[in-house]
Amino acid sequence: MSEDFQILVHNNEGNLHLKLMGDFDEDSAREVLKAVRDKSHATSRVFIHTNGLHQIYPKAQKVFQENIDSMELQSIPVLFTGEKADQLAPNENILR
C-alpha cells in the first residue's frame, strides 16, 4: 500500500463514510474493498469520498472497479463523492 494512503472511517446516521487520502495503488484498492466488506454490515449506504486522493494508478482503478460491484453489496448502495469520483465509480453512483 502506498505509504501516504489512509482511509478515515466514520458512521453517521446509519451511513458508512470512507474518506480516502493519498495515492491510490493496487494495495490501497484492496484495503478499501476490505473496509467496505468488513464495515458495511449495519449500514444503509456507503459513501466513498475521493477529494483527498492524489494519484490513482490505472491498475488500482481496474482492481477496484472489477471488485466493488462483484462484492455482495447489491442491497447496499455505494456512492462516490469528490473530484476523483468518476475515476473510481464503476457505474453512475456519483454524487455531485
Secondary structure, 3 states (H helix, E strand, C coil): CCCCCEEEEEEECCEEEEEEEEEECHHHHHHHHHHHHHHCCCCCEEEEEEEEEEEECHHHHHHHHHHHCCCCCCCCCEEEECCCHHHHCCCCCEEC
